[in-house]
């Protein structure tokens, strides 16, 4: 029983981590909340049978592939049910459209994650070292040059470069995992 409990806990963790992304992708494809919820639920039902065989770093891509395939099936089955006289769209064009929608979804999701990560970095940088935060704010928000920043802060450019270097090293140390996830996002 403990083994089942552990399996269920791992699956619950996967569900909590990816359910929003799967639902958003399904909603993006279907443009209908109820259908998107059904497809998302079916995605996790299919995943439950094989999730232990999938490496964690591929789990998101695996779930998205299941959702996309379920969407294809849904489209095919819906066309059979409707039995309309309207000409069926060329399947190659349909595939390109669906892949394009998926790419657009991931681009938008990546932009959201980048904005959130940037906000977290700046917020925590401010807590860690107010001077670093001030320098980065001047550089990226006020578009000031290094000369202008060093003059305004009353420090040499060498000191400024040293502080920028230390701040960037701090960011890499504390946010490398998040950057890697963004880069490797499907």
C-alpha positions as CSV (number, residue, x, y, z in Angstrom):
1,X,0.0,0.0,0.0
2,X,2.9,2.3,0.7
3,X,4.2,1.8,-2.8
4,X,0.8,2.9,-4.2
5,X,0.7,5.9,-1.9
6,X,4.1,6.9,-3.2
7,X,3.0,6.5,-6.8
8,X,-0.1,8.6,-6.1
9,X,2.0,11.2,-4.4
10,X,4.3,11.4,-7.4
11,X,1.4,11.6,-9.8
12,X,-0.2,14.3,-7.6
13,X,3.0,16.3,-7.8
14,X,3.1,16.0,-11.6
15,X,-0.6,17.1,-11.7
16,X,0.0,20.1,-9.5
17,X,3.1,21.1,-11.5
18,X,1.6,20.8,-15.0
19,X,-2.2,20.9,-14.8
20,X,-2.5,24.7,-15.5
21,X,-0.2,24.4,-18.5
22,X,-2.0,21.4,-20.0
23,X,-5.4,23.2,-19.5
24,X,-4.1,26.4,-21.1
25,X,-2.8,24.5,-24.1
26,X,-6.1,22.6,-24.5
27,X,-8.1,25.9,-24.1
28,X,-5.8,27.5,-26.7
29,X,-6.5,24.6,-29.1
30,X,-10.3,24.3,-28.5
31,X,-11.3,27.9,-27.5
32,X,-13.9,26.2,-25.3
33,X,-13.5,25.8,-21.5
34,X,-15.6,22.7,-21.1
35,X,-13.8,20.9,-23.9
36,X,-10.4,22.0,-22.7
37,X,-11.2,20.7,-19.2
38,X,-12.3,17.3,-20.7
39,X,-9.1,17.1,-22.8
40,X,-6.9,18.1,-19.9
41,X,-8.5,15.4,-17.7
42,X,-8.1,12.8,-20.4
43,X,-4.4,13.9,-20.7
44,X,-3.7,13.1,-17.1
45,X,-5.7,9.8,-17.2
46,X,-3.5,8.7,-20.1
47,X,-0.4,10.0,-18.3
48,X,-1.2,8.0,-15.1
49,X,-0.6,4.7,-16.8
50,X,2.9,5.5,-18.0
51,X,4.3,8.5,-16.0
52,X,6.8,6.3,-14.1
53,X,8.5,5.4,-17.4
54,X,9.0,9.1,-18.3
55,X,12.0,11.0,-17.2
56,X,11.0,14.1,-15.1
57,X,12.8,16.5,-17.5
58,X,10.6,15.3,-20.4
59,X,7.3,15.2,-18.4
60,X,6.0,18.6,-19.7
61,X,6.7,17.7,-23.3
62,X,5.1,14.3,-22.8
63,X,2.0,15.8,-21.4
64,X,1.8,18.4,-24.1
65,X,2.1,15.7,-26.8
66,X,-0.7,13.7,-25.2
67,X,-2.9,16.8,-25.1
68,X,-2.2,17.7,-28.7
69,X,-2.9,14.1,-29.8
70,X,-6.2,14.1,-27.9
71,X,-7.0,17.4,-29.6
72,X,-6.4,15.8,-33.0
73,X,-8.7,12.9,-32.0
74,X,-11.3,15.4,-30.7
75,X,-11.2,17.3,-34.0
76,X,-11.5,14.1,-36.0
77,X,-14.4,12.7,-33.9
78,X,-16.2,16.1,-33.9
79,X,-16.1,16.2,-37.7
80,X,-17.6,12.7,-37.9
81,X,-20.4,13.7,-35.5
82,X,-21.3,17.0,-37.3
83,X,-21.4,15.4,-40.8
84,X,-21.4,18.8,-42.5
85,X,-21.1,19.4,-46.2
86,X,-18.3,21.9,-45.7
87,X,-15.1,20.8,-47.3
88,X,-12.6,19.2,-44.9
89,X,-9.5,21.3,-44.3
90,X,-6.3,19.7,-45.7
91,X,-4.8,17.7,-42.9
92,X,-1.3,19.0,-43.6
93,X,-2.5,22.6,-43.3
94,X,-4.4,21.6,-40.1
95,X,-1.2,20.1,-38.6
96,X,0.8,23.2,-39.4
97,X,-1.9,25.4,-37.9
98,X,-2.0,23.3,-34.7
99,X,1.8,23.3,-34.4
100,X,1.8,27.0,-34.9
101,X,-0.8,27.4,-32.2
102,X,1.3,25.3,-29.9
103,X,4.4,27.3,-30.7
104,X,2.6,30.5,-30.1
105,X,1.3,29.2,-26.7
106,X,4.8,28.3,-25.6
107,X,6.2,31.7,-26.8
108,X,3.6,33.5,-24.7
109,X,4.2,31.2,-21.7
110,X,7.9,31.8,-22.0
111,X,7.4,35.6,-22.0
112,X,5.2,35.3,-18.9
113,X,7.8,33.2,-17.2
114,X,10.6,35.6,-18.2
115,X,8.7,38.5,-16.8
116,X,7.9,36.7,-13.6
117,X,11.6,35.6,-13.2
118,X,12.8,39.1,-13.9
119,X,10.5,40.5,-11.2
120,X,11.7,37.9,-8.7
121,X,15.3,38.6,-9.5
122,X,15.0,42.3,-9.0
123,X,12.9,41.9,-5.9
124,X,15.4,39.6,-4.3
125,X,18.4,41.6,-5.6
126,X,16.9,44.6,-3.8
127,X,16.8,42.6,-0.6
128,X,20.3,41.2,-1.1
129,X,22.1,44.5,-2.0
130,X,20.3,47.8,-2.6
131,X,23.4,49.1,-4.5
132,X,23.2,46.4,-7.1
133,X,19.5,47.0,-7.5
134,X,20.1,50.7,-8.0
135,X,22.7,50.1,-10.7
136,X,20.5,47.6,-12.6
137,X,17.6,49.9,-12.4
138,X,19.6,52.8,-13.8
139,X,21.0,50.5,-16.6
140,X,17.8,48.8,-17.6
141,X,14.9,51.1,-16.6
142,X,16.5,54.5,-17.0
143,X,18.8,53.5,-19.9
144,X,21.7,55.3,-18.4
145,X,25.3,54.6,-19.7
146,X,28.0,53.3,-17.4
147,X,29.6,56.8,-17.4
148,X,26.3,58.4,-16.3
149,X,25.8,55.8,-13.6
150,X,29.3,56.0,-12.2
151,X,29.1,59.8,-12.2
152,X,25.7,59.8,-10.5
153,X,26.8,57.3,-7.8
154,X,30.2,59.0,-7.3
155,X,32.2,55.9,-8.1
156,X,34.8,55.0,-10.7
157,X,33.8,52.9,-13.7
158,X,36.1,50.1,-12.5
159,X,34.1,50.0,-9.2
160,X,30.9,50.0,-11.2
161,X,32.1,47.1,-13.4
162,X,33.1,45.2,-10.3
163,X,29.6,45.7,-8.7
164,X,27.9,44.7,-12.0
165,X,30.1,41.6,-12.2
166,X,29.2,40.6,-8.5
167,X,25.5,41.2,-9.1
168,X,25.5,39.0,-12.3
169,X,27.5,36.3,-10.4
170,X,24.8,36.4,-7.6
171,X,22.0,36.1,-10.2
172,X,23.7,33.1,-11.9
173,X,24.3,31.4,-8.6
174,X,20.7,31.9,-7.4
175,X,18.7,31.6,-10.6
176,X,20.7,29.2,-12.9
177,X,18.0,26.5,-12.6
178,X,15.2,28.9,-13.5
179,X,17.2,30.2,-16.5
180,X,17.9,26.6,-17.7
181,X,14.2,25.7,-17.4
182,X,13.3,28.7,-19.5
183,X,15.9,27.9,-22.2
184,X,14.9,24.2,-22.3
185,X,11.1,24.9,-22.4
186,X,9.5,23.0,-25.2
